[in-house]
Amino acid sequence: MHFRSIRILVALSVVVLSCLVVSTAGSTARAGAATPSGPACTFNGSSLPLVTGVSAGTPIAISCKGMGVLHPYLVIGTSLLLGIDPAAAPLLSGQVVSLAGLTAILAALPELDLLSEALPISGLNGDLNLTWPVPTFQPLDPNAGCPPTQKEFNSGLLGCAVAMIDLLTFKPVSAGSAVFEYKDFPFLPPNPTLALSTTTANHNQTVSMSDAPGATTYWWLSTLAKLQSALGGGAGSPPSVTVTMVDTKGNSVQVSSNAQVTPASYNGTFSTPALSGTFVVPPTVAGPQTVRVQVAGTLEGLPVAISASSPLSVNAPPVITSVNSTTFTKGSAGTFTVTATGSPAPTFTESGALPTGVTLSTAGVLSGTPTVAGSFPITITAHNGIGNDATQNFMLTVVGFHVTTTTLPSATRGVAFSAQLNAAGGHTPYKWKKGAALPKGLKLSSAGLLSGTPSTKLAPGSYPISIQVTDSTKPVHQVATATLALTLS
């Protein structure tokens, strides 16, 4: 991660520092007033304050221009824990202005590796060049070593740092400080985890959020933002936290939430970042949902976001959504499915008098072969234990023996024509006959086939086709009639 304005102030022991200040006192009087205000440094030839793929012993070539003339500097390695240690706040905010202040704060910073120090002095032209080898870190606190532990890395401490200060002003040299990342470490940590206080919830219920129990990955972006703010010398803005709910079709709704992420902290003991807060389930969602928490911010001007998700089933009362009527045919199998929203999925019951042979299943399937014709009003109830049941007044109409063909294809004079007529609701076989004279050239078979070649002498227009069909019911046959329109061209 790039921290262009990193301001890590570290120091040497009191004895070394005192000797160095005394030995350079003369130079201070001569050259202190000419200290440049805009130094620029490169690290292994790059102007980016980031060195990747290092290990113990890797040399880092630091080359700076525009430094103070004959200024002594301290270059030292430190854990990035320095950026989240409250004891380092005076240093990071530039409040140390004396040897006594530096000496006092030195004792409170176990993140520093004093054995990695280098003491270069800039030249008469303000240039400073040195090669600083990445040390085998030996900080006063063994928990603040480098490379960072997996827990620290996953928390946002992506590497360690080499820091530079001007030992005449006790001020950090931002341009001379850089972060280095270790070989075989990924560039960024893995995504964090999310745990919810419940797996099912009702509308308007408050649900708590946290890291998953036993999690080993964390909300590291918050720590990086804190480091950027602290090492950059400014207050900065914390990353934003948003909570959305996504249904199985991909529809998402941002929900009201007070979620926040506490960055990693260090005060002798390291604490990982932690997610906390609650959100309110909106009344517009129901059923299986995916709760997604996203933390987004800007690091060195680049947008960065991390997220974690967890399932949540949202309870909702039933609402019947299907139409309130259907038609079956006597003696023929029929089916109709009652549908309803709600979570858990509702079950269905009916009250009233369905015709013999027809039933309603708990899944809402109305099916069977009715034995009588007529109209059958019933009340359908959907129930899932959430809120009030849903009811619907429903009408099942059972039609008896009837002609099911309602239209005929168009015919052309002098061209062969054929159309099969159909009926339902009676006992087969059926016997068909014409109810009135047919247009010249057409005939109707007893099996219901209307066919022939319409005479060319017929005038174009619409001709009524009267038909009658008889079933095989005993002892009294059922008879159905219909008149269909045949368009002749």
N, C-alpha and C positions, 0 to 999 in steps of 0.2 A: 504494500500500500504506500502511496506517495504522500509524504508530509513535507510540502515545500517550505513551510515556515516553522519547521520543528525547532523548538527552543529548549533542548535538554541541557540544563546546567548541572554539571558534576564538578567535583573538586578533589584535590589531592589532600593528603594528610597535612596536619597543621605544620609539622616541621618542614616538609618539602616546600609547601606553599610559602612559608615565612622566608626561607632562604631565597626562593625565586624572586619574591617581591623586593627583597633587599638588593639582590644582584642587579635588578633592572630599574632601580629607582632613578639612576642617572638618565637612562634612556627615556624614562617617562617624562622627565622635565623637558627633554629636547624634542621628543617626537609625539607626545600625547596629543597635542593640539592639532596634529595633522592626520589623525586617524580617519581613514575614508569612511563614508557612510553607506557605501553599497558594495560590499565584497561579493564575489561570485566564485563558487567552487564546483569542481567536477569530481566524480567518483568513478574510478576506472574508466575515465574518459567520457562519462555521461553526465549531462547537467541534471539528470533526474536524481533526487536524493534517495535512490533505492538501488541496492545491490542484491541480486538474487543468486541462488545456488551456491551459497557459501558453506564452508565447514571450518572447524578449528584449524588455524594456520593459513587460511585463504588470505592473500594480501589484498588490501584495498588501497589503491593509489589515490591520495587526496591532493588535489592541486587547486590552489586558491589565488585569486588576484584581487587587488583593491583592499588588502588587509592593512592594519596599522603598521607603520614603519618600525621595524625592530621591536615588535610586540611579542611578548611570550604568550603562548597558548597552551591550554591543556586539552588533550584528546584522550578520551576514555570510553570504555564500553559500559553499557547499562542495559538492564532488562527494561522492557516497555512497561513493566509494573510502575516505573517512575511516573508515568503519565496519569495513573489512577491512584497514586498515593497522596493522601491529604498533606502529609508532611513535606511533600515536594512543592506544594502550591506556591510558597513565597519565591522559590527559584523559578518556577515556570511563569510566574507573573512579573518577574524582573524586580522583585523587592529587595534582593540582597545587594548591598552597596558597600560592604566593608568586609575586612578580613575576619572580624569578630562574628559577623553575621554568617559568613560562609563556614567558619569553624563550627558554629553552633548547629547549623543545619546538616553538616556532614555526618554528625553522629546519628541523625535520624533517618538516614537513607541507606538501608542495607541492600538496596538493589544495585549499587555501584560495584564494579569490579576494579578496585584500586590497583590491582597488579597489572591491569591492562593499559595503564597510563602511558602517554607519550607527551614530551614537553618541547614541541618545535617552537622556533622563533622565526618570525617573518623577516624578509630581507629589506634592504634599503629601498627597494622598488615596490615594497608592499606585497611581494609574492610569497607564498608559503607552499612548500611541497614536502610531502612525506608519504611513506608507505606504512600503513598500520595493519598488522596481521590480526585477523579475527582470533581472539584468545580462547583458550579453554577456560571458561568463566569460573571464577571463584569469588562470588559475592559474599558479603557478610551473612546474608540470609540464603541458605541453600535452596529454599523454595523459589528464589528469584533468579535462578540460573538460566543459562542459554545453551542450546536452543530452548525455547519454551516447552513446557510439558504439553501433552496432548490436551489436557483440560484447559490450559491457558490459551493454546492455539485455537481450540474450538470456541473459546470465549471472545476471541478477537485480537489477541496478542499475537500478531502474525510473524514476529521475529524479534530481533533485538536492535540496538541502536549504537552508533558511534557518535559521540557528542563532542563539541568543541566550545571552549569559553576563552575569552580574553582575560588574562590574569592581571591586567592593569585596571580593568573596569569592573571585573567580576560579572560581566554580562555574557550571556550566551551568544554565540555566533551562529545565527540561523543557517546561513549558507554553508557552514562547515559541518553540519550535522546531517546524518542520514540513517535510514532504516535498512537493515539487511535481513534477508530471508534465507533460511537454511535449505541446503540440498535435500531432495526427496520429500520436502513438505509441499502440499498443494498450495496454489496461489491464494485460495480463499477456503475457509472452513465449510463443512457441510451444513445443510439447513437444520434449523432447530426442531423442536417437538411441541406438540400442543395436547393438553388434556383438558377435558371439560368435567364439570362437577356432576353431570348426569348424561345418560345416553338418550333419554327421552324427555321432552319438555312440552308444556302447554303454551298457548299464545299468551304474550305479555309476561311470561315467567323470566326471572333473572337467572342467568347461568354464569357461573364463575369459570375463569380460565387460569391455567398455570402450565408450567412445563410438565411433561410426562414424568411420572415417578421413575427414578433411576436413570433419567436421561443423561447422556454423555455428549450431546450436542446442544448448543445454546444459541441465544439471540445475540450473535456476535456483532451485528452492525451497530448496536447501541454502544458497545465498547469502542469500536473504531471511531464513531462520531465523538465520543468523549475524549479519546486520545487526540483527534484532530483539533478539537477545541482547546484542550489543555496545552498541547505542544505547540499549537499555533498562536497561543497567547491571547485568544479571544473567547468570548462567551459561547458563540456558536448556537445553532438551533438543534434541539434533539430531533431524532427521526420521528416521522409521523407513524401512528399505529392505526390501522383500519381493520374492521371486522366485517366480513361479508358471508352471506349464506347462499349456497348454490344448490339448486335442485337437480334431479336426475336428467333434466333436459338442457342443463347448462344455463338456466336463467339465474341471475344473481341479484341479490338485494343487499345493500350496505345497511348495517344495523347500528342502532344507538349503542355506544360502548364507552367505558372509561378505561379501556385497556392501556397499560403502560409497561415499558420494559426498563428495569433497573440495570444499568451497565455493570460490568464486573468492577469489583472494588478490591483495594489492598490496603491494609494498615498493619502489616505483619502477618496477617492471615488473608489468603486469597479467597474471594467469593465470586462464583460464576454469575453471569447475567441471569435475570429472572423475569418471567412474564407474570403479570398479575392483572386483576380487574374483572369486570363483568360486562355482559351485554344483555339486552332485552329481546326476547323472541318476538318479532313483529307478527301481527295478525294476518299478514298477507302471504305467509308461507305455511306449508303443510307437508307431511310425509317425510320421506328420507331426504336429508339435507347434508351438505358438507360445509362445516364451519371453517372459514379460512381467515387466518390472522396474517396480515402483512405489515412488515416494518420497512419503511422506505426513507431514504435520505440522500444527501449529496456528499460525495467524498472527492475532494480536489476537483469540484465542478462536474463530476460524473454521477449520473443517477444510479443508485444501487438499491436493490430491494431483496429481502428474504422473506420466506413465508413458511407456514406449517398449517396442516389441516387435521380435522377430526370429525367423525360422523356424528350426526344428531338426528333423531327422529322426532318430528314435531307433531304432536297430537292435534286433531281438529275434529269438530263434530260433523256428523254426516249431513250431506245435502244430495238429494236425489236429482240426477241430471237428465235422465231419459224421459221420452215423451210419455204421456199418461194414457195411451190407448194402443191396442193392436187388434188385428183380425186373424182368426184361425178359420179353418174349414172343417166342417163336420166330417168325421171319418178319415181325416188326413192328419198326419203328424205335423205339429206346428211348434215353433220355438220363438221366444223373445227374451232378451236379456235386459234386466233392470240395472242401470248403472248409477253410481253415487260416488261423490268425493268424500274424503274423511280419512283420518289416520288415528288409530289402526283402521284397516279396511273394514267397512261395515258388513254386517250380516243382515239378511232380509227375512221378514215374515209377512203373512197376509191374513186379513180377516175379511169375511164375506163368504160367498158361495161360488166357488169355481165349478165349472161343469165337470161331470164325471169324466175321468181320464186325463185331467189337466192338473198339474201341481206347480208350486213355486219352491225352488230350492233355496237354502240359506245363502247360496252364492248369487241369488237374484235371477236364476234362469227359470222362466215360465215355459213349460213344455208339456207335451202330451198329445193324445189323439182324442178330441172331444167326441162324445157320442150323441150330443143333442145340439141343436142350433139355438141361438138367442143372444141376448145381451146380459153380461155378467159383471156388475159393478163390484169392485173389491177395494180395500184400503191396504196399501203396501207400506210397511214400516222398515226403515233402515236404522240399525243400532250398532254403536261401537263403544259405548260406555263413556264417551266424552260429550259433555254438554247434553242438549236435548236431542231426542230421537227425531228423525225426519220422516214425515208421512206424506203420502200421495194418494189421492183418489184416482183409481185406475179403472178403465173400462175395457173388458175383453169381449169382443163381438165374435160370435161363431156363426158363420154363414152355412146354410144347408146346401143341398144339391143345386148347382148353378153352372152356367156357362162361364168359363174363365177367359175365353178369347174375347177381347174387347175391340180390337181393330183388325182390319184386313189390309193386306198390301194392295197397292194400286195395280190395275190391270190395263192392258192395251188391246184394242180391237184387232183381231186377227193374229194375236200372239198367245201361245199356250200359257195358261195360268194354273197355279196350284196353291192351296192353303189348307193346313190341317187345323181343324177346330178342336177345342179341348173343353172339358168340364171337370168338376170336382165336387166332392161332398156326397157322392152316392156309391152304390155297390156296382162294381164293374162285372161284366162288360156293359158299355153304353151303346145305345142304338140311336142313330141320328136320322132325321128326315127334314125335308124342307117344310116351312110353314106356309109358303106362298110360292107362286111361280118364280123361277130364277131367270135372270137375264139369258137370252137365247145363246146357246153354245156352252152353258155351264151346267154342271150336275153336282149333287151331294151324295156321297156314298154313305152306307149305314155305319161305316167306321169314322165318319166325320170329315172326309176329305172332299173339299170343294175344289173342283178342277174343270178343265175344258178350255176351249178357245172362244172367247167372246166374239160374237158375230160382228162383221164389219158393217152390218146394216144398223147396228145399235147407235144411237146418238151419244156423243160424249156427255159425261155428267156423273152424278152420284145415284147409285141404285140401292134400294133397301134389300137386304138379304135376311129373310125371316127363317129361323131355324128352330127345331125342337129336338130335344134329346131326352131319352128315357133310360133310367138305370135298371138294375136287376133286383131291386128290393122286392121281397115277397112278404106277404101275399099281394101287396099293392105297390106297383112301381111308382117311383118318383119321376116327375116330369119337370124339365126346365126349358124355358124358351128365351130367345134373344133376337134382337134385330140389329144387324151390323150394316155399316155403310161400305159399299164398294165403289171406289172412284174409277171411272172408265175414261180412258183417253183414246 
